[in-house]
Amino acid sequence: MKYLIFEDFSGDVIPILFPERILHEEMREQMPYSKVVSGGYVFLKDGKFICKGKVKELKISARDKDAEIINRFFIFSE
């Protein structure tokens, strides 16, 4: 899967995951947030998210902390 991480209007980071057939720049155009923080490809390996890659068109790349940001959105509390 591909991903982009945006900074929302309050300064919080919001990850968006999407299929590989959609270009990063196409997804960027659809989102209302003004700032793209990072992006690339995300994989699930041994139960952990792995983020890699660069997006030349948006001048961004995956960061070490992206996997943790994405993981936080998959944790549910009851």
PDB file of N, CA, C and O in Angstrom:
ATOM      1  N   MET A   1       0.846  -1.179   0.000  1.00  0.00           N
ATOM      2  CA  MET A   1       0.000   0.000   0.000  1.00  0.00           C
ATOM      3  C   MET A   1       0.889   1.239   0.000  1.00  0.00           C
ATOM      4  O   MET A   1       2.057   1.199   0.389  1.00  0.00           O
ATOM      5  N   LYS A   2       0.308   2.313  -0.439  1.00  0.00           N
ATOM      6  CA  LYS A   2       0.981   3.610  -0.383  1.00  0.00           C
ATOM      7  C   LYS A   2       0.410   4.393   0.788  1.00  0.00           C
ATOM      8  O   LYS A   2      -0.662   4.074   1.302  1.00  0.00           O
ATOM      9  N   TYR A   3       1.138   5.421   1.202  1.00  0.00           N
ATOM     10  CA  TYR A   3       0.622   6.272   2.271  1.00  0.00           C
ATOM     11  C   TYR A   3       1.148   7.692   2.125  1.00  0.00           C
ATOM     12  O   TYR A   3       2.192   7.937   1.520  1.00  0.00           O
ATOM     13  N   LEU A   4       0.396   8.607   2.695  1.00  0.00           N
ATOM     14  CA  LEU A   4       0.810   9.994   2.886  1.00  0.00           C
ATOM     15  C   LEU A   4       0.465  10.358   4.317  1.00  0.00           C
ATOM     16  O   LEU A   4      -0.545   9.899   4.850  1.00  0.00           O
ATOM     17  N   ILE A   5       1.284  11.168   4.933  1.00  0.00           N
ATOM     18  CA  ILE A   5       0.970  11.701   6.251  1.00  0.00           C
ATOM     19  C   ILE A   5       0.856  13.205   6.113  1.00  0.00           C
ATOM     20  O   ILE A   5       1.770  13.879   5.639  1.00  0.00           O
ATOM     21  N   PHE A   6      -0.294  13.715   6.540  1.00  0.00           N
ATOM     22  CA  PHE A   6      -0.598  15.140   6.466  1.00  0.00           C
ATOM     23  C   PHE A   6      -0.577  15.741   7.856  1.00  0.00           C
ATOM     24  O   PHE A   6      -0.732  15.038   8.854  1.00  0.00           O
ATOM     25  N   GLU A   7      -0.385  17.034   7.911  1.00  0.00           N
ATOM     26  CA  GLU A   7      -0.585  17.777   9.145  1.00  0.00           C
ATOM     27  C   GLU A   7      -1.927  18.473   9.011  1.00  0.00           C
ATOM     28  O   GLU A   7      -2.147  19.232   8.066  1.00  0.00           O
ATOM     29  N   ASP A   8      -2.836  18.215   9.964  1.00  0.00           N
ATOM     30  CA  ASP A   8      -4.159  18.832   9.856  1.00  0.00           C
ATOM     31  C   ASP A   8      -4.111  20.264  10.376  1.00  0.00           C
ATOM     32  O   ASP A   8      -3.050  20.759  10.756  1.00  0.00           O
ATOM     33  N   PHE A   9      -5.256  20.919  10.391  1.00  0.00           N
ATOM     34  CA  PHE A   9      -5.328  22.334  10.729  1.00  0.00           C
ATOM     35  C   PHE A   9      -4.999  22.627  12.187  1.00  0.00           C
ATOM     36  O   PHE A   9      -4.704  23.769  12.538  1.00  0.00           O
ATOM     37  N   SER A  10      -5.049  21.597  13.044  1.00  0.00           N
ATOM     38  CA  SER A  10      -4.692  21.789  14.452  1.00  0.00           C
ATOM     39  C   SER A  10      -3.250  21.360  14.739  1.00  0.00           C
ATOM     40  O   SER A  10      -2.794  21.442  15.879  1.00  0.00           O
ATOM     41  N   GLY A  11      -2.536  20.904  13.709  1.00  0.00           N
ATOM     42  CA  GLY A  11      -1.146  20.493  13.880  1.00  0.00           C
ATOM     43  C   GLY A  11      -0.953  19.013  14.137  1.00  0.00           C
ATOM     44  O   GLY A  11       0.184  18.558  14.268  1.00  0.00           O
ATOM     45  N   ASP A  12      -2.041  18.244  14.214  1.00  0.00           N
ATOM     46  CA  ASP A  12      -1.947  16.797  14.402  1.00  0.00           C
ATOM     47  C   ASP A  12      -1.604  16.130  13.068  1.00  0.00           C
ATOM     48  O   ASP A  12      -1.934  16.641  11.997  1.00  0.00           O
ATOM     49  N   VAL A  13      -0.934  14.972  13.158  1.00  0.00           N
ATOM     50  CA  VAL A  13      -0.604  14.236  11.943  1.00  0.00           C
ATOM     51  C   VAL A  13      -1.694  13.213  11.633  1.00  0.00           C
ATOM     52  O   VAL A  13      -2.218  12.551  12.529  1.00  0.00           O
ATOM     53  N   ILE A  14      -2.025  13.096  10.343  1.00  0.00           N
ATOM     54  CA  ILE A  14      -3.086  12.211   9.874  1.00  0.00           C
ATOM     55  C   ILE A  14      -2.541  11.336   8.752  1.00  0.00           C
ATOM     56  O   ILE A  14      -2.198  11.852   7.688  1.00  0.00           O
ATOM     57  N   PRO A  15      -2.451  10.004   8.967  1.00  0.00           N
ATOM     58  CA  PRO A  15      -2.000   9.137   7.884  1.00  0.00           C
ATOM     59  C   PRO A  15      -3.166   8.717   6.993  1.00  0.00           C
ATOM     60  O   PRO A  15      -4.274   8.473   7.470  1.00  0.00           O
ATOM     61  N   ILE A  16      -2.899   8.641   5.710  1.00  0.00           N
ATOM     62  CA  ILE A  16      -3.870   8.171   4.734  1.00  0.00           C
ATOM     63  C   ILE A  16      -3.214   7.014   3.980  1.00  0.00           C
ATOM     64  O   ILE A  16      -2.160   7.193   3.370  1.00  0.00           O
ATOM     65  N   LEU A  17      -3.830   5.828   4.018  1.00  0.00           N
ATOM     66  CA  LEU A  17      -3.327   4.662   3.292  1.00  0.00           C
ATOM     67  C   LEU A  17      -4.218   4.424   2.084  1.00  0.00           C
ATOM     68  O   LEU A  17      -5.436   4.580   2.168  1.00  0.00           O
ATOM     69  N   PHE A  18      -3.615   4.046   0.956  1.00  0.00           N
ATOM     70  CA  PHE A  18      -4.389   3.872  -0.269  1.00  0.00           C
ATOM     71  C   PHE A  18      -3.708   2.861  -1.185  1.00  0.00           C
ATOM     72  O   PHE A  18      -2.525   2.565  -1.013  1.00  0.00           O
ATOM     73  N   PRO A  19      -4.447   2.327  -2.160  1.00  0.00           N
ATOM     74  CA  PRO A  19      -3.911   1.292  -3.052  1.00  0.00           C
ATOM     75  C   PRO A  19      -2.778   1.804  -3.937  1.00  0.00           C
ATOM     76  O   PRO A  19      -2.676   2.997  -4.223  1.00  0.00           O
ATOM     77  N   GLU A  20      -1.941   0.877  -4.355  1.00  0.00           N
ATOM     78  CA  GLU A  20      -0.785   1.235  -5.180  1.00  0.00           C
ATOM     79  C   GLU A  20      -1.167   1.774  -6.552  1.00  0.00           C
ATOM     80  O   GLU A  20      -0.365   2.479  -7.165  1.00  0.00           O
ATOM     81  N   ARG A  21      -2.350   1.472  -7.054  1.00  0.00           N
ATOM     82  CA  ARG A  21      -2.735   1.956  -8.389  1.00  0.00           C
ATOM     83  C   ARG A  21      -3.023   3.459  -8.403  1.00  0.00           C
ATOM     84  O   ARG A  21      -3.104   4.060  -9.474  1.00  0.00           O
ATOM     85  N   ILE A  22      -3.178   4.070  -7.230  1.00  0.00           N
ATOM     86  CA  ILE A  22      -3.403   5.517  -7.130  1.00  0.00           C
ATOM     87  C   ILE A  22      -2.050   6.195  -6.922  1.00  0.00           C
ATOM     88  O   ILE A  22      -1.276   5.781  -6.059  1.00  0.00           O
ATOM     89  N   LEU A  23      -1.765   7.221  -7.697  1.00  0.00           N
ATOM     90  CA  LEU A  23      -0.512   7.952  -7.552  1.00  0.00           C
ATOM     91  C   LEU A  23      -0.536   8.812  -6.297  1.00  0.00           C
ATOM     92  O   LEU A  23      -1.587   9.317  -5.902  1.00  0.00           O
ATOM     93  N   HIS A  24       0.612   8.973  -5.679  1.00  0.00           N
ATOM     94  CA  HIS A  24       0.698   9.825  -4.487  1.00  0.00           C
ATOM     95  C   HIS A  24       0.179  11.236  -4.784  1.00  0.00           C
ATOM     96  O   HIS A  24      -0.564  11.814  -3.990  1.00  0.00           O
ATOM     97  N   GLU A  25       0.572  11.770  -5.916  1.00  0.00           N
ATOM     98  CA  GLU A  25       0.171  13.138  -6.238  1.00  0.00           C
ATOM     99  C   GLU A  25      -1.337  13.244  -6.508  1.00  0.00           C
ATOM    100  O   GLU A  25      -1.931  14.296  -6.270  1.00  0.00           O
ATOM    101  N   GLU A  26      -1.957  12.169  -7.001  1.00  0.00           N
ATOM    102  CA  GLU A  26      -3.411  12.167  -7.179  1.00  0.00           C
ATOM    103  C   GLU A  26      -4.117  12.201  -5.823  1.00  0.00           C
ATOM    104  O   GLU A  26      -5.093  12.931  -5.646  1.00  0.00           O
ATOM    105  N   MET A  27      -3.627  11.417  -4.875  1.00  0.00           N
ATOM    106  CA  MET A  27      -4.224  11.424  -3.536  1.00  0.00           C
ATOM    107  C   MET A  27      -4.006  12.775  -2.869  1.00  0.00           C
ATOM    108  O   MET A  27      -4.894  13.288  -2.188  1.00  0.00           O
ATOM    109  N   ARG A  28      -2.833  13.342  -3.062  1.00  0.00           N
ATOM    110  CA  ARG A  28      -2.530  14.647  -2.473  1.00  0.00           C
ATOM    111  C   ARG A  28      -3.556  15.690  -2.932  1.00  0.00           C
ATOM    112  O   ARG A  28      -4.013  16.510  -2.135  1.00  0.00           O
ATOM    113  N   GLU A  29      -3.910  15.654  -4.208  1.00  0.00           N
ATOM    114  CA  GLU A  29      -4.862  16.624  -4.756  1.00  0.00           C
ATOM    115  C   GLU A  29      -6.250  16.487  -4.143  1.00  0.00           C
ATOM    116  O   GLU A  29      -7.016  17.451  -4.134  1.00  0.00           O
ATOM    117  N   GLN A  30      -6.586  15.307  -3.633  1.00  0.00           N
ATOM    118  CA  GLN A  30      -7.919  15.056  -3.089  1.00  0.00           C
ATOM    119  C   GLN A  30      -8.067  15.464  -1.622  1.00  0.00           C
ATOM    120  O   GLN A  30      -9.185  15.551  -1.114  1.00  0.00           O
ATOM    121  N   MET A  31      -6.950  15.715  -0.942  1.00  0.00           N
ATOM    122  CA  MET A  31      -7.001  15.971   0.495  1.00  0.00           C
ATOM    123  C   MET A  31      -7.016  17.467   0.778  1.00  0.00           C
ATOM    124  O   MET A  31      -6.302  18.233   0.131  1.00  0.00           O
ATOM    125  N   PRO A  32      -7.837  17.886   1.756  1.00  0.00           N
ATOM    126  CA  PRO A  32      -7.954  19.314   2.055  1.00  0.00           C
ATOM    127  C   PRO A  32      -6.808  19.875   2.899  1.00  0.00           C
ATOM    128  O   PRO A  32      -6.689  21.092   3.040  1.00  0.00           O
ATOM    129  N   TYR A  33      -5.968  19.010   3.459  1.00  0.00           N
ATOM    130  CA  TYR A  33      -4.910  19.483   4.343  1.00  0.00           C
ATOM    131  C   TYR A  33      -3.819  20.195   3.549  1.00  0.00           C
ATOM    132  O   TYR A  33      -3.488  19.797   2.432  1.00  0.00           O
ATOM    133  N   SER A  34      -3.267  21.249   4.137  1.00  0.00           N
ATOM    134  CA  SER A  34      -2.315  22.069   3.398  1.00  0.00           C
ATOM    135  C   SER A  34      -0.899  21.523   3.400  1.00  0.00           C
ATOM    136  O   SER A  34      -0.137  21.813   2.478  1.00  0.00           O
ATOM    137  N   LYS A  35      -0.519  20.742   4.406  1.00  0.00           N
ATOM    138  CA  LYS A  35       0.875  20.314   4.508  1.00  0.00           C
ATOM    139  C   LYS A  35       1.012  18.789   4.454  1.00  0.00           C
ATOM    140  O   LYS A  35       0.383  18.072   5.231  1.00  0.00           O
ATOM    141  N   VAL A  36       1.844  18.306   3.525  1.00  0.00           N
ATOM    142  CA  VAL A  36       2.205  16.889   3.459  1.00  0.00           C
ATOM    143  C   VAL A  36       3.514  16.752   4.222  1.00  0.00           C
ATOM    144  O   VAL A  36       4.497  17.426   3.913  1.00  0.00           O
ATOM    145  N   VAL A  37       3.520  15.876   5.219  1.00  0.00           N
ATOM    146  CA  VAL A  37       4.694  15.704   6.073  1.00  0.00           C
ATOM    147  C   VAL A  37       5.637  14.643   5.505  1.00  0.00           C
ATOM    148  O   VAL A  37       6.851  14.846   5.465  1.00  0.00           O
ATOM    149  N   SER A  38       5.082  13.516   5.067  1.00  0.00           N
ATOM    150  CA  SER A  38       5.901  12.421   4.554  1.00  0.00           C
ATOM    151  C   SER A  38       5.025  11.460   3.756  1.00  0.00           C
ATOM    152  O   SER A  38       3.806  11.616   3.693  1.00  0.00           O
ATOM    153  N   GLY A  39       5.665  10.469   3.152  1.00  0.00           N
ATOM    154  CA  GLY A  39       4.918   9.483   2.395  1.00  0.00           C
ATOM    155  C   GLY A  39       5.835   8.467   1.764  1.00  0.00           C
ATOM    156  O   GLY A  39       7.057   8.620   1.761  1.00  0.00           O
ATOM    157  N   GLY A  40       5.228   7.427   1.230  1.00  0.00           N
ATOM    158  CA  GLY A  40       5.978   6.352   0.599  1.00  0.00           C
ATOM    159  C   GLY A  40       5.117   5.112   0.503  1.00  0.00           C
ATOM    160  O   GLY A  40       3.949   5.177   0.120  1.00  0.00           O
ATOM    161  N   TYR A  41       5.709   3.976   0.856  1.00  0.00           N
ATOM    162  CA  TYR A  41       5.032   2.687   0.828  1.00  0.00           C
ATOM    163  C   TYR A  41       5.008   2.108   2.233  1.00  0.00           C
ATOM    164  O   TYR A  41       5.961   2.270   2.995  1.00  0.00           O
ATOM    165  N   VAL A  42       3.918   1.434   2.573  1.00  0.00           N
ATOM    166  CA  VAL A  42       3.801   0.822   3.892  1.00  0.00           C
ATOM    167  C   VAL A  42       3.492  -0.664   3.720  1.00  0.00           C
ATOM    168  O   VAL A  42       2.658  -1.051   2.902  1.00  0.00           O
ATOM    169  N   PHE A  43       4.180  -1.482   4.504  1.00  0.00           N
ATOM    170  CA  PHE A  43       4.028  -2.935   4.479  1.00  0.00           C
ATOM    171  C   PHE A  43       3.792  -3.424   5.892  1.00  0.00           C
ATOM    172  O   PHE A  43       4.208  -2.777   6.853  1.00  0.00           O
ATOM    173  N   LEU A  44       3.133  -4.551   6.027  1.00  0.00           N
ATOM    174  CA  LEU A  44       2.963  -5.198   7.323  1.00  0.00           C
ATOM    175  C   LEU A  44       3.841  -6.442   7.320  1.00  0.00           C
ATOM    176  O   LEU A  44       3.639  -7.350   6.514  1.00  0.00           O
ATOM    177  N   LYS A  45       4.818  -6.480   8.224  1.00  0.00           N
ATOM    178  CA  LYS A  45       5.742  -7.612   8.302  1.00  0.00           C
ATOM    179  C   LYS A  45       5.863  -8.049   9.755  1.00  0.00           C
ATOM    180  O   LYS A  45       6.240  -7.267  10.627  1.00  0.00           O
ATOM    181  N   ASP A  46       5.537  -9.306   9.993  1.00  0.00           N
ATOM    182  CA  ASP A  46       5.589  -9.855  11.355  1.00  0.00           C
ATOM    183  C   ASP A  46       4.793  -9.014  12.341  1.00  0.00           C
ATOM    184  O   ASP A  46       5.210  -8.824  13.483  1.00  0.00           O
ATOM    185  N   GLY A  47       3.647  -8.510  11.897  1.00  0.00           N
ATOM    186  CA  GLY A  47       2.769  -7.738  12.765  1.00  0.00           C
ATOM    187  C   GLY A  47       3.187  -6.298  12.987  1.00  0.00           C
ATOM    188  O   GLY A  47       2.603  -5.612  13.826  1.00  0.00           O
ATOM    189  N   LYS A  48       4.191  -5.821  12.253  1.00  0.00           N
ATOM    190  CA  LYS A  48       4.658  -4.442  12.413  1.00  0.00           C
ATOM    191  C   LYS A  48       4.626  -3.727  11.066  1.00  0.00           C
ATOM    192  O   LYS A  48       4.883  -4.321  10.019  1.00  0.00           O
ATOM    193  N   PHE A  49       4.304  -2.444  11.121  1.00  0.00           N
ATOM    194  CA  PHE A  49       4.317  -1.635   9.912  1.00  0.00           C
ATOM    195  C   PHE A  49       5.751  -1.237   9.573  1.00  0.00           C
ATOM    196  O   PHE A  49       6.542  -0.891  10.451  1.00  0.00           O
ATOM    197  N   ILE A  50       6.066  -1.294   8.288  1.00  0.00           N
ATOM    198  CA  ILE A  50       7.353  -0.874   7.770  1.00  0.00           C
ATOM    199  C   ILE A  50       7.079   0.181   6.703  1.00  0.00           C
ATOM    200  O   ILE A  50       6.303  -0.060   5.778  1.00  0.00           O
ATOM    201  N   CYS A  51       7.707   1.338   6.824  1.00  0.00           N
ATOM    202  CA  CYS A  51       7.519   2.426   5.862  1.00  0.00           C
ATOM    203  C   CYS A  51       8.829   2.675   5.124  1.00  0.00           C
ATOM    204  O   CYS A  51       9.893   2.788   5.733  1.00  0.00           O
ATOM    205  N   LYS A  52       8.728   2.756   3.795  1.00  0.00           N
ATOM    206  CA  LYS A  52       9.910   2.952   2.957  1.00  0.00           C
ATOM    207  C   LYS A  52       9.560   3.820   1.761  1.00  0.00           C
ATOM    208  O   LYS A  52       8.391   4.039   1.445  1.00  0.00           O
ATOM    209  N   GLY A  53      10.601   4.305   1.109  1.00  0.00           N
ATOM    210  CA  GLY A  53      10.435   4.948  -0.180  1.00  0.00           C
ATOM    211  C   GLY A  53      10.434   6.457  -0.170  1.00  0.00           C
ATOM    212  O   GLY A  53      10.472   7.109   0.873  1.00  0.00           O
ATOM    213  N   LYS A  54      10.388   6.988  -1.395  1.00  0.00           N
ATOM    214  CA  LYS A  54      10.352   8.430  -1.636  1.00  0.00           C
ATOM    215  C   LYS A  54       9.249   8.730  -2.635  1.00  0.00           C
ATOM    216  O   LYS A  54       8.833   7.863  -3.404  1.00  0.00           O
ATOM    217  N   VAL A  55       8.786   9.965  -2.612  1.00  0.00           N
ATOM    218  CA  VAL A  55       7.815  10.443  -3.600  1.00  0.00           C
ATOM    219  C   VAL A  55       8.434  11.685  -4.235  1.00  0.00           C
ATOM    220  O   VAL A  55       8.294  12.795  -3.721  1.00  0.00           O
ATOM    221  N   LYS A  56       9.113  11.483  -5.350  1.00  0.00           N
ATOM    222  CA  LYS A  56       9.834  12.575  -6.013  1.00  0.00           C
ATOM    223  C   LYS A  56       8.914  13.736  -6.375  1.00  0.00           C
ATOM    224  O   LYS A  56       9.276  14.901  -6.217  1.00  0.00           O
ATOM    225  N   GLU A  57       7.721  13.404  -6.862  1.00  0.00           N
ATOM    226  CA  GLU A  57       6.786  14.441  -7.318  1.00  0.00           C
ATOM    227  C   GLU A  57       6.371  15.388  -6.188  1.00  0.00           C
ATOM    228  O   GLU A  57       6.087  16.560  -6.434  1.00  0.00           O
ATOM    229  N   LEU A  58       6.335  14.887  -4.961  1.00  0.00           N
ATOM    230  CA  LEU A  58       5.939  15.711  -3.817  1.00  0.00           C
ATOM    231  C   LEU A  58       7.129  16.124  -2.964  1.00  0.00           C
ATOM    232  O   LEU A  58       6.968  16.848  -1.982  1.00  0.00           O
ATOM    233  N   LYS A  59       8.329  15.666  -3.333  1.00  0.00           N
ATOM    234  CA  LYS A  59       9.569  15.986  -2.608  1.00  0.00           C
ATOM    235  C   LYS A  59       9.488  15.574  -1.137  1.00  0.00           C
ATOM    236  O   LYS A  59       9.852  16.337  -0.242  1.00  0.00           O
ATOM    237  N   ILE A  60       9.000  14.337  -0.904  1.00  0.00           N
ATOM    238  CA  ILE A  60       8.897  13.800   0.448  1.00  0.00           C
ATOM    239  C   ILE A  60       9.429  12.369   0.452  1.00  0.00           C
ATOM    240  O   ILE A  60       9.634  11.767  -0.602  1.00  0.00           O
ATOM    241  N   SER A  61       9.646  11.840   1.640  1.00  0.00           N
ATOM    242  CA  SER A  61      10.062  10.445   1.771  1.00  0.00           C
ATOM    243  C   SER A  61       9.535   9.884   3.089  1.00  0.00           C
ATOM    244  O   SER A  61       9.034  10.613   3.945  1.00  0.00           O
ATOM    245  N   ALA A  62       9.665   8.580   3.220  1.00  0.00           N
ATOM    246  CA  ALA A  62       9.267   7.899   4.451  1.00  0.00           C
ATOM    247  C   ALA A  62      10.235   8.290   5.567  1.00  0.00           C
ATOM    248  O   ALA A  62      11.422   8.512   5.325  1.00  0.00           O
ATOM    249  N   ARG A  63       9.718   8.370   6.777  1.00  0.00           N
ATOM    250  CA  ARG A  63      10.535   8.672   7.955  1.00  0.00           C
ATOM    251  C   ARG A  63      10.461   7.505   8.919  1.00  0.00           C
ATOM    252  O   ARG A  63       9.525   6.707   8.857  1.00  0.00           O
ATOM    253  N   ASP A  64      11.426   7.397   9.803  1.00  0.00           N
ATOM    254  CA  ASP A  64      11.448   6.316  10.788  1.00  0.00           C
ATOM    255  C   ASP A  64      10.185   6.297  11.654  1.00  0.00           C
ATOM    256  O   ASP A  64       9.682   5.224  11.990  1.00  0.00           O
ATOM    257  N   LYS A  65       9.676   7.463  12.012  1.00  0.00           N
ATOM    258  CA  LYS A  65       8.521   7.526  12.923  1.00  0.00           C
ATOM    259  C   LYS A  65       7.173   7.316  12.233  1.00  0.00           C
ATOM    260  O   LYS A  65       6.151   7.245  12.916  1.00  0.00           O
ATOM    261  N   ASP A  66       7.137   7.215  10.910  1.00  0.00           N
ATOM    262  CA  ASP A  66       5.870   7.044  10.193  1.00  0.00           C
ATOM    263  C   ASP A  66       5.144   5.758  10.581  1.00  0.00           C
ATOM    264  O   ASP A  66       3.921   5.759  10.721  1.00  0.00           O
ATOM    265  N   ALA A  67       5.880   4.668  10.754  1.00  0.00           N
ATOM    266  CA  ALA A  67       5.250   3.396  11.118  1.00  0.00           C
ATOM    267  C   ALA A  67       4.508   3.504  12.446  1.00  0.00           C
ATOM    268  O   ALA A  67       3.416   2.953  12.593  1.00  0.00           O
ATOM    269  N   GLU A  68       5.084   4.200  13.400  1.00  0.00           N
ATOM    270  CA  GLU A  68       4.426   4.375  14.702  1.00  0.00           C
ATOM    271  C   GLU A  68       3.178   5.250  14.575  1.00  0.00           C
ATOM    272  O   GLU A  68       2.164   4.984  15.221  1.00  0.00           O
ATOM    273  N   ILE A  69       3.250   6.275  13.758  1.00  0.00           N
ATOM    274  CA  ILE A  69       2.081   7.141  13.535  1.00  0.00           C
ATOM    275  C   ILE A  69       0.944   6.331  12.932  1.00  0.00           C
ATOM    276  O   ILE A  69      -0.198   6.435  13.381  1.00  0.00           O
ATOM    277  N   ILE A  70       1.246   5.525  11.921  1.00  0.00           N
ATOM    278  CA  ILE A  70       0.219   4.690  11.291  1.00  0.00           C
ATOM    279  C   ILE A  70      -0.326   3.682  12.290  1.00  0.00           C
ATOM    280  O   ILE A  70      -1.537   3.476  12.362  1.00  0.00           O
ATOM    281  N   ASN A  71       0.547   3.057  13.058  1.00  0.00           N
ATOM    282  CA  ASN A  71       0.133   2.055  14.047  1.00  0.00           C
ATOM    283  C   ASN A  71      -0.855   2.627  15.063  1.00  0.00           C
ATOM    284  O   ASN A  71      -1.799   1.942  15.457  1.00  0.00           O
ATOM    285  N   ARG A  72      -0.653   3.855  15.483  1.00  0.00           N
ATOM    286  CA  ARG A  72      -1.553   4.488  16.476  1.00  0.00           C
ATOM    287  C   ARG A  72      -2.999   4.522  15.991  1.00  0.00           C
ATOM    288  O   ARG A  72      -3.920   4.467  16.806  1.00  0.00           O
ATOM    289  N   PHE A  73      -3.213   4.611  14.686  1.00  0.00           N
ATOM    290  CA  PHE A  73      -4.569   4.684  14.153  1.00  0.00           C
ATOM    291  C   PHE A  73      -5.240   3.316  14.055  1.00  0.00           C
ATOM    292  O   PHE A  73      -6.432   3.231  13.760  1.00  0.00           O
ATOM    293  N   PHE A  74      -4.490   2.254  14.297  1.00  0.00           N
ATOM    294  CA  PHE A  74      -5.040   0.899  14.286  1.00  0.00           C
ATOM    295  C   PHE A  74      -5.269   0.349  15.688  1.00  0.00           C
ATOM    296  O   PHE A  74      -5.767  -0.767  15.837  1.00  0.00           O
ATOM    297  N   ILE A  75      -4.920   1.100  16.701  1.00  0.00           N
ATOM    298  CA  ILE A  75      -5.119   0.664  18.079  1.00  0.00           C
ATOM    299  C   ILE A  75      -6.461   1.192  18.561  1.00  0.00           C
ATOM    300  O   ILE A  75      -6.721   2.395  18.530  1.00  0.00           O
ATOM    301  N   PHE A  76      -7.302   0.278  19.005  1.00  0.00           N
ATOM    302  CA  PHE A  76      -8.628   0.647  19.488  1.00  0.00           C
ATOM    303  C   PHE A  76      -8.696   0.413  20.986  1.00  0.00           C
ATOM    304  O   PHE A  76      -8.174  -0.581  21.491  1.00  0.00           O
ATOM    305  N   SER A  77      -9.332   1.317  21.684  1.00  0.00           N
ATOM    306  CA  SER A  77      -9.556   1.091  23.117  1.00  0.00           C
ATOM    307  C   SER A  77     -11.053   0.927  23.338  1.00  0.00           C
ATOM    308  O   SER A  77     -11.877   1.564  22.680  1.00  0.00           O
ATOM    309  N   GLU A  78     -11.372   0.069  24.267  1.00  0.00           N
ATOM    310  CA  GLU A  78     -12.786  -0.197  24.545  1.00  0.00           C
ATOM    311  C   GLU A  78     -13.197   0.396  25.866  1.00  0.00           C
ATOM    312  O   GLU A  78     -14.355   0.271  26.266  1.00  0.00           O
TER     313      GLU A  78
END
